[in-house]
Amino acid sequence: MDAENKQNSSGARRLKRKTGALKWILLVVCAVVALVVFALPAYVSSESFRALIVGRINESISGKVDVGKVTMGWFRDISLTSFRYVDQAGRLSISAKSILIRPSYGLIIFGRPALRRAIFRQSAVKDNLAEPLQTEREYRGGKQKQVKSSFLPIERVEFVVNQGRVLIDSNEQNLQLSDIDATIVFNQAESVGFIELQGKCEADYDLAVLSIVAVSFLPEGLKLEGKRKESITFSTSGPADHIDRLLENLNTKFSFGFDRAEYMGLEFGQMETEVEVKKGLLTIAPFSTSVNGGRANFAATVNLTQSPILLRTTGPIDVFTDVRIADKTSQRLLMYLNPIFASAVDVSGIATFQCEKLAIPLGSGDKKDLEIAGTIAVKNLRLRASELLGQIVTLTGIGRQAAEITIRPTRFALKNGLLSYTDMQMDVGDNPVNFSGVIGLDGSLDMMVTLPYTLEGRTVRVGEESEASRIRLPLKGTIRKPEIDTGKLIEEQLKYQLLQGLRKLLE
């Protein structure tokens, strides 16, 4: 009995010692957990952690990041205040008054870093176009920064922009997109991320600056003027390593217009229209506006998913009706239609253009992608100092160089950098001059000109075009230096005399 009591007493003491040790272990664990719970937010909120994380970020990006203060709490978002990023060229900057980061602590514990949401408050993106881009040689004394991979080990993060702002400076003018509310969802699958973007912005912008910023998406030489304020909603998605493909899935709709526009010497009046983008296909609704005393009509589509990006008309359209032309239009456009406009000054006239097909490469696209098919006519045309017209006047003596000219309706086609037509008749006063052949956008000529003059020496008048055989000569040289091959005139005259002699012999 005594032995049994001793054994029970010894077991109780051992159990008591184990229970006491377990209590101490639990107390130590609780102390460690408490230390982590209280110390980790304090460490994250410390200056040493801020300097450490900013340094790590700057090592892995092309540019420089600065953060005013970092604070953390278990029951609130991690907060970054006075955030600022500047690219290595010193031109692009991104700032935010505060960034609130909401981590998924549960996934972090299991080794799966994830951010549930990052909220950017009163953020701004600023691009100073007036500041020239630095080359790699100029950057940091000729040493280019070695950038490590900055791909974050995050499976999913949702970026929320509240009251964002985009400001682009250019020669004391600025483009401002204010009050931007957007949500960007980033999903990472293995090594490739996927971006989903949707949002809304109040766009307050100056078209003069917008035309500079969007130069890659506008016809070369187009200038826009006017200030607009629009509310724009948008959405898109695409792979993170091909940001340019976000255009393929872009969806948005907004109003667009300008107070004034200038293109190749054509000055357009005020215009308003609707623009819609569905899955990367941009549609410009039909609109009409004044241009150089006449009217312009237009409607087009742009497929943002194709390369090159082309602005295309939606079908046959009377693009220009009774539009006055002048020197600039002659030198930039009409000289490629006929070399008679090359070097001409004091150009005036009224043109009409009916377009069957039009495709204009946007931005710095290849001129060979430009495609036009249509019919053009010009009346009341006057010009001086035209080298080609001077040659025609000298050869035929049909009148003074400033005689009024009428270009009869002529169908032409431009494709692969070559403009061609089978017959363009110009009535110089009451004398017909006909052109045919091919003009290259590179300035080359492969043309024939039919003079209002017969091999018999008679001058042909308008209405008598088919009543006699007229002199037809090659037009060689270039657009700016056209030259009628008068050497062929002797050859044609000899052929004519030979045929006349043979006819008389047969008679």
Residue pairs with C-beta under 8 A, 6 or more apart in sequence:
37 74
40 72
41 71
41 72
41 73
41 74
43 49
44 70
44 71
44 72
44 78
45 69
45 70
45 71
45 72
49 70
50 67
50 69
50 70
53 67
53 70
54 65
54 66
54 67
57 65
58 64
58 65
59 148
60 147
60 148
60 149
60 150
61 85
61 147
61 150
62 87
62 88
62 145
62 147
63 85
63 86
63 87
63 88
64 85
64 86
64 88
65 83
65 84
65 85
66 82
66 83
66 84
66 85
67 80
67 81
67 82
67 83
67 84
68 80
68 81
68 82
68 83
69 79
69 80
69 81
69 82
70 78
70 79
70 80
71 78
71 79
71 81
72 78
72 79
74 105
77 100
77 101
77 102
77 119
78 100
78 101
78 102
78 103
79 98
79 99
79 100
79 101
80 96
80 98
80 99
80 100
80 101
81 97
81 98
81 99
82 97
82 98
83 94
83 95
83 96
83 98
83 99
84 93
84 94
84 95
84 96
85 93
85 94
85 95
86 92
86 93
87 93
88 134
88 139
88 140
88 145
89 133
89 134
89 139
90 131
90 134
91 127
91 128
91 129
91 131
91 133
92 125
92 126
92 127
92 128
93 125
93 126
93 127
94 123
94 124
94 125
94 126
95 123
95 124
95 126
96 120
96 121
96 122
96 123
96 124
97 121
97 122
97 123
98 121
98 122
99 118
99 119
99 120
99 121
99 123
100 117
100 118
100 119
100 121
101 115
101 117
101 118
101 119
102 115
102 116
102 117
102 118
102 119
103 114
103 115
103 116
104 114
104 115
104 116
107 113
107 114
107 155
108 114
112 155
113 152
113 153
113 154
113 155
114 154
114 155
114 156
114 157
115 154
115 156
115 157
115 158
116 157
116 158
117 157
117 158
117 159
117 160
118 157
118 158
118 159
118 160
119 159
119 160
119 161
119 162
120 159
120 160
120 161
120 162
120 164
121 162
121 163
122 162
122 163
122 164
122 165
123 161
123 163
123 164
123 165
124 164
124 165
124 166
124 167
125 164
125 165
125 166
125 167
126 166
126 167
126 168
126 169
127 167
127 168
127 169
127 213
128 168
128 169
128 170
129 168
129 169
129 170
129 171
129 209
129 212
129 213
130 169
130 170
130 171
130 172
136 144
139 145
151 188
151 191
151 193
152 188
154 186
154 188
155 187
155 188
156 185
156 186
156 187
156 188
157 185
157 186
158 183
158 184
158 185
158 186
159 183
159 184
159 185
159 186
160 182
160 183
160 184
161 180
161 181
161 182
161 183
161 184
161 199
162 181
163 179
163 180
163 181
164 179
164 180
164 181
164 182
164 201
165 176
165 177
165 178
165 179
165 180
166 175
166 176
166 177
166 178
166 180
167 174
167 175
167 176
168 174
168 175
168 176
168 209
168 213
170 209
170 212
170 213
173 206
173 208
173 209
174 206
174 209
175 205
175 206
175 209
175 210
175 213
176 204
176 205
177 201
177 202
177 203
177 204
177 205
178 201
178 202
178 203
178 204
179 201
179 202
180 199
180 200
180 201
180 202
181 199
181 200
181 201
182 197
182 198
182 199
182 200
182 201
183 197
183 198
183 199
184 195
184 196
184 197
185 195
185 196
185 197
186 193
186 194
186 195
186 196
186 240
187 193
187 194
187 196
188 194
188 240
192 239
192 240
192 241
193 239
193 240
193 241
194 237
194 238
194 239
194 240
195 237
195 238
195 239
195 240
195 243
195 246
196 235
196 236
196 237
197 234
197 235
197 236
197 237
197 246
198 233
198 234
198 235
198 236
199 233
199 234
199 235
200 231
200 232
200 233
200 234
201 231
201 232
201 234
202 229
202 230
202 231
203 228
203 229
203 230
203 231
203 232
203 254
204 227
204 228
204 229
205 227
205 228
205 229
206 226
206 227
207 224
207 225
207 226
207 227
207 228
207 258
207 259
208 223
208 224
208 225
210 224
211 218
211 222
211 223
211 224
215 363
216 362
216 363
216 364
217 302
217 309
217 362
217 363
218 362
218 363
219 263
219 311
219 360
219 361
219 362
220 363
220 364
220 365
221 263
221 264
221 332
222 261
222 262
222 263
223 261
223 262
223 263
224 258
224 260
224 261
225 258
225 259
225 260
225 261
226 257
226 258
226 259
226 260
226 270
227 259
228 256
228 257
230 254
230 255
230 256
231 254
232 252
232 254
233 252
233 253
234 250
234 251
234 252
235 250
235 251
235 252
236 246
236 247
236 249
236 250
236 251
237 246
237 249
238 245
238 246
238 248
238 249
239 245
247 280
247 304
247 305
248 279
248 280
248 304
248 305
249 279
249 280
250 277
250 279
250 280
250 304
251 277
251 278
251 279
252 276
252 277
253 274
253 275
253 276
253 277
254 274
254 275
255 272
255 273
255 274
255 275
256 272
256 273
256 274
256 275
256 284
257 270
257 271
257 272
257 273
258 268
258 270
258 271
259 270
260 267
260 268
260 269
260 270
261 267
261 268
261 271
262 268
264 328
264 329
264 332
264 333
265 325
265 326
265 327
265 328
265 329
265 330
265 331
265 332
265 333
266 291
266 292
266 296
266 323
266 329
267 291
267 292
268 289
268 290
268 291
268 296
269 289
269 290
269 291
270 289
271 287
271 289
272 287
273 284
273 285
273 286
273 287
274 284
274 285
275 282
275 283
275 284
275 285
276 282
276 283
276 285
277 283
277 304
279 305
280 303
280 304
280 305
281 301
281 302
281 303
281 304
281 305
282 301
282 302
282 303
282 304
283 300
283 301
284 298
284 299
284 300
284 301
284 302
285 299
286 297
286 298
286 299
286 314
287 297
287 298
287 299
288 295
288 296
288 297
288 298
289 295
289 296
290 296
291 320
291 323
292 323
292 324
292 325
292 326
292 329
293 322
293 323
293 324
294 320
294 321
294 322
294 323
294 324
294 350
295 320
295 321
295 322
295 323
296 319
296 320
296 321
296 323
297 317
297 318
297 319
297 321
298 313
298 317
298 319
299 313
299 314
299 317
300 311
300 312
300 313
300 314
300 358
301 311
301 312
301 314
302 309
302 310
302 311
302 312
302 362
303 309
303 310
303 312
308 361
308 362
308 365
308 366
308 369
309 361
309 362
309 363
309 365
310 359
310 360
310 361
310 362
310 365
310 369
311 358
311 359
311 360
311 361
311 362
312 358
312 359
312 360
313 319
313 355
313 357
313 358
313 359
316 354
316 355
316 356
317 354
317 355
318 352
318 353
318 354
318 355
319 353
319 354
319 355
319 358
319 374
320 351
320 352
320 353
321 352
322 350
322 351
322 352
323 350
323 351
323 352
323 353
324 348
324 349
324 350
324 351
325 334
325 347
325 348
325 349
325 350
325 351
325 378
325 381
326 347
326 348
327 344
327 345
327 346
327 347
329 347
330 341
330 344
330 347
330 383
331 341
331 342
334 341
334 347
335 341
335 342
335 479
335 480
336 419
336 439
336 441
336 479
337 376
337 412
337 419
337 439
338 407
338 424
338 426
338 435
338 439
339 388
339 439
339 445
339 447
339 475
339 479
339 480
339 482
340 383
340 386
340 388
340 389
340 426
340 482
341 347
341 383
341 386
342 386
342 387
342 388
342 479
342 480
342 481
342 482
343 385
343 386
343 387
343 480
344 383
344 384
344 385
344 386
344 389
345 383
345 384
345 385
346 382
346 383
346 384
346 385
347 381
347 382
347 383
348 380
348 381
348 382
348 383
349 378
349 379
349 380
349 381
349 382
349 383
349 405
350 378
350 379
350 380
351 376
351 377
351 378
352 376
352 377
352 378
353 374
353 375
353 376
354 374
354 375
354 376
355 372
355 373
355 374
356 373
356 374
356 375
357 371
357 372
357 373
357 374
358 371
358 372
358 373
358 374
359 369
359 370
359 371
359 372
360 370
361 367
361 369
361 370
367 417
367 441
368 416
368 417
368 441
370 414
370 417
370 441
371 414
371 415
372 412
372 413
372 414
372 419
373 411
373 412
373 413
373 414
374 411
374 412
375 409
375 410
375 411
375 412
376 407
376 409
376 410
376 412
377 407
377 408
377 409
377 410
378 405
378 406
378 407
379 406
379 407
380 404
380 406
381 404
381 405
381 406
381 407
382 402
382 403
382 404
382 405
383 389
383 402
383 405
384 401
384 402
385 401
386 401
387 481
387 482
388 475
388 482
388 484
389 401
389 428
390 401
391 482
391 483
391 484
392 398
392 428
392 433
392 449
392 451
392 484
393 399
393 400
393 401
395 451
395 453
395 484
395 486
395 489
396 431
396 451
396 452
396 453
396 459
397 459
398 428
398 429
398 431
398 452
398 459
399 428
399 429
399 431
403 428
403 429
404 429
405 426
405 427
405 428
405 429
406 426
406 427
407 424
407 425
407 426
408 424
408 425
408 426
408 427
410 421
410 423
410 424
410 425
411 421
412 419
412 420
412 421
412 424
413 419
413 420
413 421
414 420
414 441
417 440
417 441
417 442
418 438
418 439
418 440
418 441
419 438
419 439
419 440
419 441
420 437
420 438
420 439
421 435
421 436
421 437
422 436
423 434
423 435
423 436
424 434
424 435
424 436
425 432
425 433
425 434
425 435
425 465
426 432
426 433
426 434
426 435
427 433
427 462
428 452
430 461
430 462
431 452
431 459
431 460
431 461
431 462
432 450
432 452
432 460
432 461
432 462
432 465
433 449
433 450
433 451
433 452
434 449
434 450
434 465
435 447
435 448
435 449
435 450
435 475
436 447
436 448
436 450
437 445
437 446
437 447
437 448
437 475
438 445
438 446
438 447
439 445
439 446
439 447
439 479
440 446
443 478
443 479
443 480
444 478
444 479
445 475
445 476
445 477
445 478
445 479
445 482
447 474
447 475
448 472
448 473
448 474
448 475
449 472
449 473
449 474
449 475
449 484
450 470
450 471
450 472
451 470
451 471
451 472
451 473
452 459
452 460
452 461
452 470
453 459
453 460
453 470
453 471
454 460
454 468
454 469
454 470
454 471
455 469
455 471
455 492
455 493
455 496
456 468
458 468
460 467
460 468
460 470
469 496
471 489
471 492
472 492
473 484
473 485
473 486
473 488
473 489
473 492
474 484
474 485
474 488
475 482
475 483
475 484
475 485
476 482
476 483
476 485
477 483
